[in-house]
């Protein structure tokens, strides 16, 4: 049986949060269309932007997952972290899989000209930040101590220097 104390206690699986943002956004577009994206961007422009966002999202998420697997720690946030991963993509961004999910949702929203999906992405990002990332940070700091604090001080949370 798994020791629930040796987990971050995240409130929801991040991929499910991202999927919820897409589904809710598409539903709201159907109920109350805004047409902003289709008015601002041409179809070809939306295709280019969405392909870039989806490709970046997949690259980040897969690089993060692959680094976790190679390091021998759990990808699933409901399972214990066995190793502090600071190599690969994690040398540049502490949460590449979550940034990747955000890019994927944005890319899908742009591809579908779904204004509401981009609005729902804001809510999903806040839910992941406060309900997943902040909890994981507390857990990792308690588990790995000074090593994690040092890592936090040198590598940005979302790849941006703020």
N, C-alpha and C positions, 0 to 999 in steps of 0.2 A: 504494500500500500504506500502511496506517495505521501510524503510529509508536506502538507499544505503550508507549513510555516517557511519552507525553503522554496518559496515562489514569490514573485513580485505582487501577486494579488491584483492583476489587471482586471478591469471591469468587463471587457469584451474582446473577442478575437479581432485584431486589427483588420484582417481581410473582410470580415463580416461587416465591420463599420464602413469600410470603403464600398462594399457591395450595397449596403443600405443607402448610402449617399447617392449612388447611381440610380437605384430603383426608385427611391423617393423623388429624386430630381426629374427623372423621366415621367413619372406619374404626375408631378406638379406641372411639367411642361404640357402634358396632355390636357390637364384640367384648366390651367391658366397660362397659356403660352405668352412669352414675352417678346420673342423674335429679335432680341438685341444682337446675339451673335450672328444670326443670318443677315442682319442689316449692316453690321460693321465689317464682317469678313466675307469675302467671296467663298464659293464652294472650294475652289482650289486652295485658297489661303487657309481655310479650315482643315483641309486634308494635310497640307504641309505641317501646320502647327500640331495637329493631333498625332501625326506619325512621329514627329520629333519628341513630343511629350510621352507618348506610349513607349517609344524605343528607350528613352532615358529612364523611364519608370521601370521597365523590365530589366534594363542593365543594372540599375541600382539594387533592385530587389533580389535579382539572381546573384549578383556579386556578394551581397550581404549574406544570403542564405548559403551560398557555396563556402564562404569563409567560415561561417558557423559550423557547417558540416565537417570541413577539413580540420577545424580546431577541436572537434569532438564535443561540442556543447549543444544543448537543445535549441532548436529553432522556435519551438512552441513556447510562448510566454507563460503558459500555465505549468510548465515543468521547470525544475531547478536549473540554474546556470552552473556549469561545472568549471568553466574557464572564463577568465576575463579576456575577451577578444579585442585586440588593439592593432591588428595587422590587416593587410589588404585594404579594402574600401573603408574599414573602420579606423584607419590611420588618418582619414580625411573627414569623416562624418560619423557621428556616434549612432545615428539611426537611419542607415541607408534604406532599410526595408520599408520604413514608414514614409520616408521622403519619396521612395519609389511608388508606393501605393497612392500618394497624393498626386504624383505626376500621371499615373495611370487614370485616376478618376478625372483629372483635368483633361487629359487627352480624349477620354471617352466623351466627356461633356462637350468639348469643342467639336469632335467628329460628328456627334449627333445634333449639333447646334442646340444643345440643351442648357439654356441659361440657368435653369433651376438646379441642374447638377453642379454647376460651379458655385452656386449659393450654398448648396448642401455640403460641398467640400469644406467650406469654412467651419460649419458645425462639426463635421467629421474630424477635421484637423484639431479642433478644440477638444473634442472627446478623446482622441488619441493622445493629445498632449497631456491633459490632466488625468485621464483615466487609465492610461497605459504608460507613457514615457516617464512622467513624474514618479509613478509608483515603481517602475523599473529602476529609476535612478536611486531611490531610497533603498531598495532591495540590494542593488549592486554595491552601493556605498557601505551598507551594513555587512555585506558578505566579503567584499574585497578591500575595504578600508582605504588606506593611503594610496594604494595602487590605482584604485578607481578615481579618487579625488585628483590625483595627478593627471590621469587620462582626461577627466572632465575639464581640467584647467588648460589643456593643450589642444583638444579636438572639439570643434563646435558641434553642438547638439544636432543641428540640421544642415551642416555644411556651410553655414553662413557665419561670419564672425560676430554674431550678436545673439 
